[in-house]
Amino acid sequence: MDVVVVTGSAGLVGGEAVRAFAARFDLVVGVDNGMRRNFFGVAGSVADSLADVERIPNYLHYRADVRDLDALTSVFGEYGTDVKLVVHTAGQPSDNWAAKQPLVDLNVNAVGTMNLLETVRAHCPDAVVVLTSTRKVHGDAADSLPLVETSTRWEIEPSHPYHEHGVDESIRGDGANRTFFGVSKLAADLAARSYASGSGLRVGVFRCGSVTGAWHAGVEQDGFLSHLVRSAVRGATFPVIGHGGKQVRDVLDARDLVEMFWHFYLDPRPGEVYHAGGGRERSASILELIAQYEYLTGGEVPFEYTPEQRFADVRWWITDTRKFRRDYPGWQPVHGLADILLSVHARWADVPANPLTGSGPRC
Ligand SMILES: NC(=O)c1ccc[n+]([C@@H]2O[C@H](COP(=O)([O-])OP(=O)(O)OC[C@H]3O[C@@H](n4cnc5c(N)ncnc54)[C@H](O)[C@@H]3O)[C@@H](O)[C@H]2O)c1
C-alpha cells in the first residue's frame, strides 16, 4: 500500500495536497489539530476545508498536534514503510501572531518539524519529505536591493539581474531583520537540510512566497489576497498597511505549489532548497491587486490605509523559480492572477453564512 501523510491537511496547502494526491496514492493520512482557529479565531477556522477533504473516500484524518511526538509516533507507527511521501504544511503562518507568542510559534514551527523528521527517520526513512518553508527565512534582505517607486508599485531597478526573473535562492539574509516567524521557519528549514545531509532523509525544502487559493481562510494576520477578497465580498474594510500600498508580491495558487511537490516526489533531490512562487507575471502591489479585483468583478474594495509599516515587511518580492524549473522542466504554474482572484471570489461569494467565519465544532 502506498500512503501519503499530509500534516496541516485542513489548511490551504495541506488541503490541496490531499485533493491532488488522493487519486495518486492508496491512502491519504491527514494530521491537523485545527490550531488555525486558535491562532486567528473563528474567521481562521479550517472546518469547511476539513469537511471537504473528509468526503474523499481514501482520506483518513488524525486530529494530532505536531508538537506531540508520541501522537506522531502512533500515526506513523500504524503505516511504517508504507508511507512513501510526507508533505509537512502544519504550522503557525503569521509574523504578527509569532510576535505575540514567539515560544508557541517556535514550538509549532521548529519543534513540530523536528518531531516530524524524527518520526520519519524512525518509521519510514526512505519516504520523500516535502517541507513548506518561506521566503521570510531571508528576513528583509530584499529591502536592500535598489528599488524605485512608481505611481502604483515599488519596483527593482530594471538593470538589476533580479528584474526579469525575481529573487533566487542565493540571496543572503545574514544581516537582515527577521521576524520571530522567520526565525522559527529558518530553524525548521535548517533542521530539514541537516536531516538530508546528516541522516540521509530525502527531504526537499520549498521556500514559498505568497501562496493562496479558494480554500485559504484569509484573515488580517495571514493570507492578504484571500482576506482582501473576503472583505470585499462582505463589504468590510480591508486594511492596507505601510509602503503606500505599493508593496509588491507574487502569488502562487496552492494547486500549482502541490504540483511542484509531485515532481519532487517522482525524482527527489534530497537537501535541495527551492524558491516557490508565481513569478513576475503573477505579481502585483496591493493597490494594483485592488484595481484588478475591482475590474474583474465590478465590486469595490473599501480600504483604509495605515502608514506605519510592519516589522521586516519588504517593499518588493518576486520569486525566481528557475532553479526548480531547471531540475523539473515538466512544471509550470497554470493558474494566472486573474484566475486566482476569481476562484477566491467565487469561494467567498458562495459561503452564505455569517461573514468571516468558519463553522463546525471540530476546527
Ligand atoms: N500560504 C502562504 O502564503 C505561505 C507562504 C510561505 C510559507 N507557507 C508555509 O506553508 C505551510 C502551509 O501554509 P498554509 O497557508 O496552508 O497555512 P494554513 O494555516 O492554511 O494551514 C496550516 C494548517 O496547520 C494546522 N496546524 C497548525 N498548528 C498545528 C499543530 N500544532 N499540529 C497540527 N496541525 C497544526 C492548522 O490548523 C492549519 O489547518 C505553513 O508552514 C506556512 O508557514 C505558506
The ligand as an SDF file (V2000), in Angstrom:
LIG
                    3D

 44 48  0  0  0  0  0  0  0  0999 V2000
    0.2730   30.4470    2.3630 N   0  0  0  0  0  0  0  0  0  0  0  0
    1.4060   31.1230    2.1940 C   0  0  0  0  0  0  0  0  0  0  0  0
    1.4290   32.2150    1.5980 O   0  0  0  0  0  0  0  0  0  0  0  0
    2.7090   30.5640    2.7180 C   0  0  0  0  0  0  0  0  0  0  0  0
    3.8840   31.2530    2.4030 C   0  0  0  0  0  0  0  0  0  0  0  0
    5.0790   30.7690    2.9040 C   0  0  0  0  0  0  0  0  0  0  0  0
    5.1170   29.6260    3.6700 C   0  0  0  0  0  0  0  0  0  0  0  0
    3.9620   28.9790    3.9480 N   0  0  0  0  0  0  0  0  0  0  0  0
    4.0380   27.8050    4.8070 C   0  0  0  0  0  0  0  0  0  0  0  0
    3.2830   26.7600    4.2580 O   0  0  0  0  0  0  0  0  0  0  0  0
    2.6630   25.9900    5.3070 C   0  0  0  0  0  0  0  0  0  0  0  0
    1.1810   25.8870    5.0000 C   0  0  0  0  0  0  0  0  0  0  0  0
    0.6550   27.1910    4.8900 O   0  0  0  0  0  0  0  0  0  0  0  0
   -0.8970   27.4000    4.7200 P   0  0  0  0  0  0  0  0  0  0  0  0
   -1.0880   28.7170    4.0930 O   0  0  0  0  0  0  0  0  0  0  0  0
   -1.5000   26.1780    4.1660 O   0  0  0  0  0  0  0  0  0  0  0  0
   -1.3270   27.5250    6.2620 O   0  0  0  0  0  0  0  0  0  0  0  0
   -2.7350   27.1660    6.9380 P   0  0  0  0  0  0  0  0  0  0  0  0
   -2.7630   27.9280    8.2050 O   0  0  0  0  0  0  0  0  0  0  0  0
   -3.8360   27.3470    5.9670 O   0  0  0  0  0  0  0  0  0  0  0  0
   -2.6060   25.5980    7.2210 O   0  0  0  0  0  0  0  0  0  0  0  0
   -1.8220   25.1080    8.2830 C   0  0  0  0  0  0  0  0  0  0  0  0
   -2.6320   24.0340    8.9720 C   0  0  0  0  0  0  0  0  0  0  0  0
   -1.8140   23.5180   10.0390 O   0  0  0  0  0  0  0  0  0  0  0  0
   -2.6710   23.2700   11.1380 C   0  0  0  0  0  0  0  0  0  0  0  0
   -1.8470   23.3170   12.3510 N   0  0  0  0  0  0  0  0  0  0  0  0
   -1.3390   24.4070   12.9440 C   0  0  0  0  0  0  0  0  0  0  0  0
   -0.6520   24.0610   14.0420 N   0  0  0  0  0  0  0  0  0  0  0  0
   -0.7330   22.7150   14.1340 C   0  0  0  0  0  0  0  0  0  0  0  0
   -0.2250   21.7700   15.0570 C   0  0  0  0  0  0  0  0  0  0  0  0
    0.4870   22.1520   16.1390 N   0  0  0  0  0  0  0  0  0  0  0  0
   -0.4620   20.4530   14.8340 N   0  0  0  0  0  0  0  0  0  0  0  0
   -1.2070   20.0470   13.7610 C   0  0  0  0  0  0  0  0  0  0  0  0
   -1.7410   20.9150   12.8800 N   0  0  0  0  0  0  0  0  0  0  0  0
   -1.4960   22.2260   13.0460 C   0  0  0  0  0  0  0  0  0  0  0  0
   -3.7170   24.3650   11.0920 C   0  0  0  0  0  0  0  0  0  0  0  0
   -4.9120   24.0160   11.7790 O   0  0  0  0  0  0  0  0  0  0  0  0
   -3.9190   24.5400    9.5960 C   0  0  0  0  0  0  0  0  0  0  0  0
   -5.0180   23.7660    9.1410 O   0  0  0  0  0  0  0  0  0  0  0  0
    2.9710   26.7150    6.6170 C   0  0  0  0  0  0  0  0  0  0  0  0
    4.0040   26.0360    7.2670 O   0  0  0  0  0  0  0  0  0  0  0  0
    3.4260   28.0820    6.1770 C   0  0  0  0  0  0  0  0  0  0  0  0
    4.3970   28.6430    7.0360 O   0  0  0  0  0  0  0  0  0  0  0  0
    2.7420   29.4210    3.4940 C   0  0  0  0  0  0  0  0  0  0  0  0
  1  2  1  0
  2  3  2  0
  2  4  1  0
  4  5  1  0
  4 44  2  0
  5  6  2  0
  6  7  1  0
  7  8  2  0
  8  9  1  0
  8 44  1  0
  9 10  1  0
  9 42  1  0
 10 11  1  0
 11 12  1  0
 11 40  1  0
 12 13  1  0
 13 14  1  0
 14 15  2  0
 14 16  1  0
 14 17  1  0
 17 18  1  0
 18 19  2  0
 18 20  1  0
 18 21  1  0
 21 22  1  0
 22 23  1  0
 23 24  1  0
 23 38  1  0
 24 25  1  0
 25 26  1  0
 25 36  1  0
 26 27  1  0
 26 35  1  0
 27 28  2  0
 28 29  1  0
 29 30  1  0
 29 35  2  0
 30 31  1  0
 30 32  2  0
 32 33  1  0
 33 34  2  0
 34 35  1  0
 36 37  1  0
 36 38  1  0
 38 39  1  0
 40 41  1  0
 40 42  1  0
 42 43  1  0
M  CHG  2   8   1  16  -1
M  END
$$$$
